[in-house]
């Protein structure tokens, strides 16, 4: 490689220079080396293809300026001439130093400049500290040197200060690149040789003459060789910078260097006072150095503050912008909604939360990166579907928000919601697959008419902010999903219901512990025998303040929190206890207990049931479990296994609310079912609605063909009961036969119902007589 040959020949030249006779032989060797170094930089400048070309131009010109200074020194020393402390050569030396320093500072790669102003200010602070040390220990090293004599040696301070600046630049370059490459090591060695040579020359200088011996000259010559190596090193092996540390990551090395540089000033003052040097000889140097350091530190702090402000602006922008879609973030949505509400006048303000249905399938099927692309596309569609002054943002996940203001009576917000839903549901292809997406929308509105209509006389409306309005839209969205509608509009009752549910959920654990949960029983009539053959166990909460609370109020939340297994165990235990008590009294009834999805997925369910049956000595065939179609099909495999396991104990299985879920023969064939219970929504209107009557009739026919028992829920009158008997239904349940009741009233209610209800034969004979 070219740089290795240059290094080898240069080292030989330095040795030859040291051994050669003075005058012409040494000057010849010196001239050859410095000329070769200048040629190396010119070669690098011409062949440099990258963004660092300008740096090599500066370096070539700076080295050339040094060569001119060397030539002038050689001319001065002809015939034994002396070199003064300040000569024409110093002009070219100092100019070369300045140009080389600029070249170092302007070093660049494909990412831009290697050094920021921060690093340059830090290097200058260190250089000033080094220059002050130079003044004390090189220039003003004794009290006998007058002020004028010390000033005459100012080039020494300048040289060593710039040397220190170059050395700190090389150190900073290492901190930037974190790599000790050949060019970096050669540059460091070259600058160290410059510092050593300059220090050796001026520490032995007289008031009027610079000391120039073979050793400093050899060190200068060696520094040229090192710089030539930097220029000739293989371009393809140039180092790339490491990640630049952030403004808050201040390395220990940088901190230590700056701390030492700043501490130099008081240290120098202490040394000079201890040496007894008059203050007038060095005081002005301390004042000047202090002013310069303060200026540089101020500039560095200004850059630091500027960086902090830029960082704050970036963070502010990040906080206001969603990282995935580029839309408004929740923070910006809240702020803009606050502004809309504060400045709306008599205009209406609407907030719509758009939830993408089945979006999780996109992430599960194609991955999160594709999911992000889909979110961006949906965001673009929503933006295109509203006016330019409306705000579209993303709450997170698969939820978007649209905020808008409209003149009163000019906008049908439900129509706007439908428009947004259409934008989401338009064809979208992912990996050549048309993904069918839908959206559910929750709407919150602040409308002048509705505000005035609901405002009590003499009272102003309670102010609402953007956060509360988004919360209201989300409540409406949750209500829409729960009601299986596509658009939900916020009503104040929704908040009250949710608050009540949260409060009750917090009290449910106490209710279980304090036995506030009670099991009621509703009789089920066997239409063939005309007697009660079973009862259904139904849970109620005897709340100390609210009174009797139905299960639909608290069971859904209980299931989500994991308290349902304890509740189911309570119901099962009470149901079997009452069944056992009735059997001891000669009343042989079966009892039905409802199961949820969480119960079916509980691997200990069968063991719990078996233990409860053994505890109360109740035959397994007297226990029936009711599950809804949706419950059974949530996890078909595990549900079928759980039900089959219960059936193996001898318990029977009933499908509750039949007709409202997966009403198909496929699941009926897979489930171990003995009873179908027709949902009350069909039974209660079967005498007034032909469609409901047809559903009830077809269900009874289906059950008969499958060989399973069929029971009708929701029997509210005698006419409905007669219609069921006429269709051949096996059993009936409803308020006409008996409401859910505490266990202590059950025996009397069963006896009364048995005495009043005719058998199927008695009913048919009575009907024939009529």
C-alpha positions in Angstrom: 0.0 0.0 0.0 1.1 3.5 -0.8 0.9 4.9 2.7 3.0 2.1 4.2 5.8 2.7 1.6 5.6 6.4 2.4 5.8 5.7 6.1 8.8 3.5 5.7 10.7 5.9 3.4 9.7 8.8 5.6 11.1 7.1 8.7 14.4 6.4 6.9 14.5 10.0 5.8 14.1 11.2 9.4 16.9 8.9 10.5 19.0 10.1 7.6 18.3 13.7 8.5 19.5 13.2 12.1 22.7 11.5 10.9 23.5 13.8 7.9 25.9 16.7 8.0 24.4 20.1 8.6 23.5 22.7 6.0 22.9 21.3 2.4 22.5 17.6 3.1 20.0 18.1 5.9 18.2 20.8 4.0 17.9 18.6 1.0 16.4 15.7 2.9 14.0 18.1 4.6 12.9 19.6 1.3 12.3 16.2 -0.2 10.1 15.0 2.7 8.0 18.2 2.9 7.6 18.3 -0.8 6.5 14.7 -0.8 4.0 15.5 2.0 2.5 18.4 0.0 2.3 16.1 -3.1 0.5 13.5 -1.0 -2.2 16.0 0.0 -2.6 17.3 -3.5 -2.9 13.7 -4.7 -5.6 13.0 -2.1 -7.5 16.2 -3.0 -7.5 15.3 -6.7 -8.6 11.7 -6.1 -11.1 12.4 -3.3 -14.6 11.5 -4.5 -16.6 12.1 -1.4 -17.9 15.1 0.6 -14.5 15.5 2.4 -12.8 16.9 -0.7 -12.7 20.4 0.8 -10.9 19.2 3.9 -8.0 17.9 1.8 -7.8 21.2 -0.1 -7.4 23.1 3.2 -4.8 20.6 4.4 -2.8 20.8 1.2 -2.8 24.6 1.3 -1.9 24.7 5.0 1.0 22.3 4.6 2.1 24.3 1.6 2.1 27.4 3.8 4.3 25.6 6.3 6.7 24.6 3.6 7.0 28.3 2.6 7.8 29.1 6.2 10.4 26.4 6.3 12.0 27.8 3.1 12.2 31.3 4.6 13.8 29.8 7.8 16.4 28.0 5.6 17.2 31.2 3.8 17.6 33.1 7.2 20.1 30.4 8.4 22.4 30.7 5.4 25.9 31.6 6.4 25.0 31.2 10.1 22.1 33.6 10.2 19.8 33.7 13.2 16.0 33.2 13.4 14.3 35.9 15.4 11.3 35.2 17.6 9.0 37.0 15.2 9.9 36.8 11.5 8.2 36.6 8.1 8.2 32.8 8.4 5.9 33.0 11.4 3.3 34.7 9.2 3.2 31.6 6.9 3.4 29.2 9.9 0.5 30.8 11.7 -1.5 31.0 8.4 -0.8 27.3 7.8 -1.9 26.5 11.3 -5.1 28.4 10.8 -5.9 26.8 7.5 -5.1 23.3 8.8 -7.3 23.9 11.8 -10.1 24.9 9.5 -9.5 21.8 7.5 -9.7 19.6 10.5 -12.9 21.4 11.7 -14.5 21.0 8.3 -13.9 17.3 8.1 -17.0 15.6 6.7 -18.4 12.3 5.5 -21.6 11.2 3.7 -23.6 12.3 6.7 -22.3 15.8 6.8 -19.7 17.6 9.0 -17.9 15.4 11.5 -17.7 18.2 14.1 -20.5 20.3 15.4 -20.0 23.8 16.8 -20.3 22.2 20.3 -17.1 20.1 19.7 -15.3 23.1 18.3 -16.1 25.3 21.2 -15.0 22.6 23.6 -11.7 22.2 21.7 -11.1 26.0 21.8 -11.7 26.1 25.6 -9.1 23.4 26.1 -6.7 25.1 23.7 -7.0 28.4 25.6 -6.2 26.6 28.8 -3.1 25.0 27.2 -2.0 28.4 25.8 -2.2 29.9 29.3 -0.1 27.1 30.7 2.4 27.8 27.8 2.6 31.4 28.7 3.4 30.7 32.3 5.9 27.9 32.0 7.5 28.8 28.6 7.2 32.5 28.1 6.9 34.0 31.6 9.0 31.3 33.3 10.9 33.8 35.5 10.3 37.1 37.1 13.4 38.6 35.3 11.7 38.7 31.9 10.1 42.1 31.3 6.6 42.6 29.9 8.0 43.7 26.5 10.3 40.7 26.4 7.5 38.4 27.2 5.2 39.9 24.5 8.0 39.4 21.9 7.6 35.7 22.4 3.8 35.6 21.8 4.2 33.4 18.7 5.2 30.5 21.0 1.9 30.9 22.8 0.1 31.0 19.5 1.8 27.9 18.1 1.3 25.8 21.2 -2.4 27.0 21.5 -3.1 25.9 18.0 -1.2 22.7 18.5 -3.5 22.0 21.5 -6.6 22.9 19.4 -5.5 20.4 16.7 -4.8 17.7 19.4 -8.2 18.2 21.0 -9.8 18.0 17.5 -8.1 14.6 16.9 -9.3 13.5 20.3 -12.8 14.6 19.5 -12.6 12.8 16.2 -12.0 9.6 18.1 -15.0 10.3 20.3 -17.1 10.8 17.2 -15.9 7.7 15.4 -15.0 5.5 18.3 -12.4 3.8 16.1 -8.6 4.0 16.4 -7.8 3.9 12.7 -4.4 4.4 11.0 -5.2 8.0 9.8 -6.4 8.9 13.3 -3.3 7.5 15.0 -1.0 9.1 12.4 -2.7 12.5 12.9 -2.4 12.2 16.7 1.3 11.3 16.4 1.9 14.2 14.0 0.2 16.8 16.3 2.1 15.4 19.4 5.4 15.8 17.5 4.4 19.4 16.6 3.6 20.1 20.3 6.9 18.6 21.4 9.0 20.4 18.8 7.3 23.8 19.4 7.7 23.4 23.2 11.4 22.4 22.8 12.2 25.3 20.5 10.5 28.1 22.5 11.4 26.8 26.0 15.0 27.3 25.1 14.5 30.5 23.1 16.2 33.7 24.1 14.4 37.0 24.0 15.3 37.6 20.4 16.1 34.2 18.9 14.3 30.9 18.5 16.3 27.9 19.4 16.4 25.6 16.3 18.5 22.5 16.8 18.5 19.1 15.0 16.1 17.5 17.5 13.1 19.9 17.1 13.7 19.9 13.3 13.7 16.1 13.2 10.4 16.1 15.2 8.9 18.6 12.7 10.1 16.4 9.8 8.5 13.3 11.5 5.2 15.2 11.9 5.2 15.8 8.1 5.7 12.1 7.5 2.7 11.3 9.8 0.5 13.9 8.0 1.5 12.3 4.7 0.4 8.9 6.0 -3.0 10.5 6.8 -3.3 11.8 3.2 -2.2 8.5 1.5 -4.3 6.1 3.6 -6.7 4.0 1.5 -9.9 5.9 0.8 -12.0 2.8 0.8 -11.0 2.1 4.4 -12.2 5.5 5.8 -14.0 5.2 9.0 -17.6 5.9 9.5 -18.8 7.9 12.5 -20.5 6.3 15.4 -23.9 7.4 16.6 -23.5 11.0 17.9 -24.4 11.2 21.6 -27.4 13.3 22.5 -27.2 16.6 24.2 -27.7 15.0 27.6 -25.0 12.4 27.2 -21.8 14.2 28.2 -19.0 11.7 28.3 -16.6 11.6 31.2 -13.6 12.2 28.9 -15.1 15.4 27.5 -16.2 16.6 31.0 -12.8 16.0 32.5 -11.0 17.8 29.7 -13.2 20.9 30.0 -13.0 20.9 33.8 -9.2 20.9 33.6 -9.1 23.6 31.0 -11.4 25.9 33.1 -9.5 25.1 36.3 -6.2 26.3 34.6 -7.0 30.0 35.2 -7.2 29.9 39.0 -4.3 27.4 39.1 -2.1 29.8 37.0 -3.0 32.7 39.3 -1.9 30.6 42.3 1.4 29.5 40.7 2.3 33.0 39.7 1.6 34.4 43.1 3.6 31.6 44.7 6.5 32.4 42.4 6.4 36.0 43.4 5.9 37.2 39.8 4.5 40.8 39.8 0.8 40.9 38.9 1.3 43.6 36.2 3.4 41.0 34.3 0.8 38.3 34.1 -2.5 39.9 35.2 -3.5 41.1 31.8 -3.0 37.5 30.5 -5.3 36.1 33.1 -7.9 38.7 32.4 -7.8 38.1 28.7 -7.8 34.3 29.0 -10.7 34.4 31.5 -12.7 36.7 29.1 -12.0 34.3 26.2 -13.0 31.2 28.2 -16.1 32.9 29.5 -17.0 33.8 25.9 -16.4 30.3 24.7 -18.3 28.7 27.6 -21.2 31.1 26.9 -21.2 30.2 23.2 -21.1 26.5 24.2 -24.0 26.9 26.6 -25.9 28.9 24.0 -25.6 25.9 21.6 -26.6 23.6 24.4 -29.7 25.7 25.1 -30.5 25.9 21.4 -30.2 22.1 21.2 -32.6 21.8 24.2 -35.1 24.0 22.4 -34.8 22.0 19.2 -35.2 18.8 21.2 -38.2 20.3 23.0 -39.7 21.4 19.7 -39.2 17.9 18.3 -40.7 16.3 21.3 -43.6 18.7 21.2 -44.2 17.7 17.5 -43.9 14.0 18.4 -46.4 14.5 21.2 -48.8 16.1 18.9 -48.4 13.7 16.0 -49.2 10.0 15.8 -46.0 8.1 15.0 -47.7 5.6 12.7 -50.2 7.6 10.7 -48.9 11.1 11.0 -52.3 12.2 12.1 -53.1 14.2 15.2 -52.2 12.5 18.5 -54.5 12.3 21.5 -52.9 15.4 23.0 -53.4 17.5 19.9 -57.0 16.2 19.6 -57.7 17.3 23.2 -56.2 20.7 22.6 -58.0 21.3 19.4 -61.3 20.1 20.9 -60.8 22.5 23.8 -60.3 25.3 21.3 -63.4 24.3 19.3 -65.5 24.2 22.4 -64.2 27.5 23.7 -64.8 29.3 20.4 -67.8 27.5 19.0 -70.3 30.3 19.7 -73.7 28.9 18.6 -72.1 26.2 16.4 -72.4 22.5 17.1 -69.3 20.4 18.0 -69.1 16.7 17.1 -66.6 14.1 18.1 -66.7 10.7 16.4 -64.5 7.8 17.6 -64.1 5.3 14.7 -63.1 1.8 15.8 -61.9 -0.6 13.1 -63.6 -4.0 13.5 -61.5 -7.2 13.1 -58.3 -5.2 12.7 -56.5 -7.6 15.0 -56.7 -10.2 12.3 -54.6 -8.0 10.0 -51.8 -8.0 12.6 -52.1 -11.7 13.3 -52.2 -12.7 9.7 -49.7 -10.2 8.0 -47.7 -8.8 10.8 -47.5 -5.4 12.5 -45.7 -3.6 9.6 -48.5 -4.4 7.3 -51.0 -3.4 10.0 -49.3 0.0 10.2 -49.7 0.4 6.5 -53.4 -0.4 6.7 -53.8 2.1 9.5 -52.1 4.8 7.4 -54.4 4.0 4.5 -57.4 4.2 6.7 -56.2 7.5 8.1 -55.8 8.9 4.5 -59.4 7.7 3.7 -60.8 9.4 6.8 -59.0 12.6 6.1 -60.4 12.6 2.5 -63.9 11.9 3.8 -64.2 15.1 5.9 -63.7 18.8 5.3 -60.3 20.4 5.3 -61.0 22.3 8.6 -62.0 19.1 10.4 -59.4 17.3 12.5 -58.7 13.6 12.1 -56.4 11.9 14.7 -55.6 8.5 16.1 -56.3 7.5 19.7 -54.1 4.4 19.5 -54.6 0.8 18.4 -57.3 0.7 15.8 -59.3 3.8 16.9 -59.5 7.1 15.1 -61.1 10.3 16.1 -62.8 12.9 13.9 -63.5 16.4 15.5 -65.7 18.9 13.7 -67.8 22.1 14.1 -70.9 22.7 12.1 -73.7 25.4 12.0 -76.8 24.3 13.9 -79.1 22.0 11.9 -76.7 21.7 9.0 -75.3 18.3 9.7 -76.7 14.8 10.2 -74.0 13.3 12.3 -75.3 9.8 11.8 -74.9 10.4 8.0 -71.4 11.5 8.6 -70.7 8.4 10.6 -72.0 6.3 7.8 -69.8 8.1 5.4 -66.7 7.3 7.5 -67.8 3.7 7.8 -68.1 3.5 4.0 -64.6 5.0 3.6 -63.2 2.2 5.9 -65.1 -0.6 4.2 -64.0 0.2 0.7 -61.9 -2.4 -1.0 -58.4 -2.7 0.4 -55.9 -5.3 -0.9 -53.2 -6.7 1.3 -50.9 -9.2 -0.4 -53.5 -9.6 -3.2 -56.2 -10.3 -0.6 -59.2 -8.1 -0.3 -59.4 -7.5 3.5 -63.0 -6.7 4.4 -62.9 -4.1 7.2 -65.9 -2.4 8.9 -66.1 0.3 11.5 -68.2 1.0 14.6 -68.6 4.7 15.4 -69.3 6.4 18.7 -70.6 9.9 18.6 -70.6 12.7 21.1 -72.2 16.0 20.3 -72.5 19.5 21.8 -75.4 21.0 20.0 -77.0 24.3 20.8 -80.6 23.0 20.6 -80.0 20.0 22.8 -78.0 22.1 25.3 -80.9 24.6 25.6 -83.5 21.8 25.7 -81.8 20.0 28.6 -80.6 23.0 30.6 -82.6 23.6 33.8 -84.2 27.1 33.9 -81.9 29.6 35.5 -78.9 27.4 35.5 -76.0 27.4 33.1 -74.7 24.3 31.4 -71.8 22.5 33.0 -68.7 23.2 30.8 -67.2 20.2 29.0 -63.6 19.9 27.7 -62.0 18.0 24.9 -60.9 15.1 27.0 -64.5 14.6 28.4 -65.9 14.8 24.9 -63.6 12.1 23.6 -64.5 10.0 26.7 -68.2 10.4 25.9 -67.7 9.3 22.3 -65.8 6.3 23.6 -68.7 5.4 25.9 -71.1 5.7 23.0 -68.7 3.4 21.0 -68.7 0.8 23.8 -72.5 0.9 24.0 -72.8 0.5 20.2 -70.6 -2.6 20.3 -72.5 -4.1 23.3 -75.8 -3.5 21.4 -74.3 -4.9 18.2 -75.2 -1.6 16.4 -72.8 0.2 14.1 -73.3 3.7 15.4 -73.9 4.8 19.0 -74.7 8.3 20.2 -73.8 9.4 23.6 -76.6 9.9 26.2 -76.0 11.0 29.8 -77.6 7.8 31.1 -74.7 5.8 29.6 -72.3 7.4 32.0 -74.6 6.8 34.9 -75.0 3.2 34.0 -71.2 2.8 33.7 -70.6 4.5 37.0 -73.1 2.2 38.7 -71.5 -0.8 37.1 -68.0 0.2 38.2 -69.3 0.9 41.8 -71.2 -2.5 41.9 -68.2 -4.3 40.6 -66.1 -2.9 43.4 -68.6 -4.1 45.9 -69.1 -7.6 44.4 -66.2 -9.1 46.3 -67.8 -8.0 49.6 -71.1 -9.3 48.4 -69.6 -12.8 47.9 -67.9 -12.7 51.2 -71.0 -11.4 53.1 -73.4 -13.8 51.5 -75.4 -11.0 49.8 -75.7 -13.2 46.6 -78.9 -15.2 46.8 -80.1 -18.0 44.5 -83.7 -17.8 43.4 -85.6 -20.7 41.7 -88.1 -20.6 38.9 -90.3 -23.6 38.2 -90.4 -25.3 34.8 -93.6 -27.2 33.9 -93.6 -30.5 32.1 -96.6 -30.2 29.7 -97.0 -34.0 29.4 -97.6 -34.6 33.1 -98.8 -31.2 34.0 -96.4 -31.0 36.9 -93.2 -29.2 37.8 -90.3 -31.5 37.0 -87.4 -29.1 37.4 -86.4 -25.6 38.5 -83.9 -23.2 37.2 -81.4 -21.6 39.6 -81.2 -17.9 39.0 -78.8 -15.5 40.8 -79.8 -12.3 42.5 -77.9 -9.8 44.6 -79.6 -8.6 47.7 -77.8 -5.2 47.8 -78.0 -3.4 51.2 -78.7 -0.1 49.4 -80.0 -0.9 45.9 -82.2 -3.8 46.9 -82.6 -6.8 44.6 -80.3 -6.6 41.5 -80.6 -8.9 38.5 -77.6 -10.8 37.2 -77.4 -8.9 33.9 -76.2 -5.9 35.9 -73.1 -7.4 37.4 -72.3 -10.9 35.9 -70.8 -9.7 32.6 -68.2 -7.5 34.5 -67.7 -10.3 37.1 -66.8 -12.7 34.2 -64.2 -10.3 32.9 -62.6 -9.8 36.3 -62.3 -13.5 37.2 -64.8 -13.6 40.0 -67.2 -15.8 38.1 -65.8 -19.2 39.2 -66.5 -18.3 42.8 -70.0 -17.1 41.9 -70.7 -20.3 39.9 -69.5 -22.4 42.8 -71.9 -20.6 45.1 -74.9 -21.1 42.8 -74.0 -24.8 42.2 -73.7 -25.4 46.0 -77.0 -23.7 46.8 -78.9 -25.3 43.9 -77.8 -28.8 45.0 -78.4 -28.1 48.6 -82.1 -27.1 47.8 -82.5 -30.0 45.5 -81.3 -32.4 48.2 -83.6 -30.7 50.8 -86.7 -31.0 48.5 -85.9 -34.7 47.7 -85.8 -35.4 51.5 -89.3 -34.0 51.6 -90.4 -36.2 48.8 -90.3 -33.6 46.0 -88.2 -35.0 43.3 -87.1 -32.1 41.1 -84.2 -31.6 38.7 -82.3 -28.3 39.0 -80.7 -26.3 36.1 -77.6 -24.2 36.5 -76.3 -21.7 33.9 -72.7 -21.9 32.7 -70.6 -19.2 31.0 -67.6 -19.4 28.6 -65.2 -19.0 31.5 -66.8 -21.9 33.3 -66.5 -24.2 30.2 -62.8 -23.3 29.9 -62.1 -24.1 33.6 -60.4 -27.5 33.6 -61.5 -28.1 37.2 -65.2 -27.7 36.4 -65.9 -31.5 36.2 -64.1 -32.2 39.5 -66.0 -29.4 41.3 -69.4 -30.7 40.0 -68.5 -34.3 41.0 -67.5 -33.1 44.5 -70.7 -31.1 44.9 -72.9 -34.0 43.8 -71.2 -36.3 46.3 -71.5 -33.6 49.1 -75.3 -33.4 48.8 -75.9 -37.1 47.7 -77.9 -35.9 44.7 -78.1 -38.2 41.6 -76.3 -36.7 38.7 -79.3 -37.0 36.3 -81.1 -34.4 38.5 -78.6 -31.8 37.6 -78.9 -29.9 34.3 -76.4 -27.3 32.9 -77.6 -24.6 30.6 -75.3 -22.9 28.1 -76.1 -20.4 25.3 -75.3 -21.1 21.7 -72.7 -18.3 21.6 -71.1 -19.6 24.8 -70.7 -23.1 23.4 -69.2 -21.9 20.1 -66.7 -19.4 21.5 -64.1 -22.1 21.8 -65.9 -25.1 20.2 -63.3 -27.8 20.9 -62.8 -27.0 24.6 -66.5 -26.4 25.1 -67.5 -29.7 23.6 -64.9 -31.5 25.7 -66.2 -29.8 28.9 -69.8 -30.6 28.1 -69.0 -34.2 27.2 -67.1 -34.5 30.5 -70.2 -33.2 32.4 -72.4 -35.5 30.5 -70.2 -38.5 31.4 -71.0 -37.7 35.1 -74.7 -38.2 34.3 -75.7 -34.5 34.2 -77.9 -33.3 31.3 -77.1 -30.4 28.9 -79.5 -27.8 27.7 -79.0 -25.1 25.0 -80.4 -21.8 26.5 -81.8 -18.9 24.4 -82.0 -21.1 21.3 -82.4 -19.1 18.1 -80.3 -16.1 19.1 -76.9 -17.4 18.3 -75.3 -20.2 16.1 -78.7 -21.8 15.2 -77.5 -24.6 13.0 -77.6 -28.3 12.8 -73.8 -28.5 12.7 -73.3 -27.5 16.3 -76.3 -29.4 17.6 -74.8 -32.6 16.2 -71.4 -31.9 17.9 -72.8 -30.9 21.3 -74.1 -33.6 23.8 -77.5 -31.8 24.1 -80.7 -33.2 25.7 -82.8 -30.1 25.8 -83.4 -27.0 23.6 -84.8 -23.9 25.4 -86.5 -21.6 22.9 -85.7 -17.9 23.6 -88.4 -15.8 25.2 -88.1 -13.2 22.4 -89.8 -15.7 20.1 -92.2 -17.3 22.6 -93.7 -14.2 24.1 -95.0 -12.9 20.7 -95.8 -16.2 19.0 -99.6 -15.5 19.1 -99.2 -12.1 17.6 -96.3 -12.5 15.2 -96.5 -15.1 12.4 -92.7 -15.1 12.0 -92.1 -15.9 15.7 -94.8 -18.6 15.6 -93.0 -20.2 12.6 -89.7 -20.1 14.5 -91.2 -21.8 17.5 -93.0 -24.4 15.4 -89.8 -25.2 13.4 -87.7 -25.5 16.5 -90.1 -27.9 18.1 -90.1 -30.0 14.9 -86.3 -29.9 14.8 -86.0 -31.0 18.4 -88.5 -33.9 17.8 -86.5 -35.0 14.8 -83.2 -34.9 16.7 -84.8 -36.8 19.7 -84.1 -34.0 22.2 -86.5 -32.3 24.6 -87.8 -28.8 23.9 -88.8 -26.1 26.4 -90.2 -22.7 25.8 -89.1 -19.7 27.9 -91.1 -16.5 28.3 -94.6 -17.9 28.8 -96.5 -14.9 30.0 -100.2 -15.9 29.5 -102.5 -18.9 29.2 -102.9 -18.4 25.4 -99.2 -18.9 24.9 -99.2 -22.0 27.0 -102.1 -23.5 25.1 -100.4 -22.7 21.8 -97.3 -24.5 23.0 -99.3 -27.5 24.0 -100.9 -27.6 20.6 -97.5 -27.6 18.9 -96.3 -30.5 21.1 -93.8 -28.6 23.2 -92.4 -30.6 26.1 -92.0 -28.0 28.7 -92.7 -24.3 29.5 -91.2 -21.7 31.8 -92.3 -18.1 32.4 -94.0 -15.6 34.7 -97.4 -17.1 34.0 -96.2 -20.3 35.7 -94.1 -18.7 38.4 -91.6 -15.9 38.9 -88.1 -16.6 40.4 -88.5 -17.0 44.1 -86.5 -17.7 47.2 -86.0 -21.3 48.2 -88.3 -21.1 51.2 -91.3 -20.4 48.9 -90.5 -23.0 46.3 -92.2 -26.1 47.8 -95.5 -24.3 48.2 -95.3 -22.8 44.7 -94.6 -26.3 43.2 -97.5 -27.9 45.1 -99.9 -25.1 44.0 -98.8 -25.3 40.3 -99.0 -29.1 40.3 -102.6 -28.9 41.6 -103.7 -26.3 39.1 -102.1 -27.5 35.8 -103.8 -30.2 33.8 -101.9 -33.1 32.2 -101.7 -33.2 28.5 -104.5 -35.7 28.3 -106.7 -33.7 30.6 -106.0 -30.6 28.5 -106.9 -32.4 25.2 -110.1 -33.8 26.7 -111.1 -30.4 27.9 -110.3 -28.8 24.6 -112.5 -31.4 22.8 -115.5 -30.7 25.0 -115.1 -27.0 24.2 
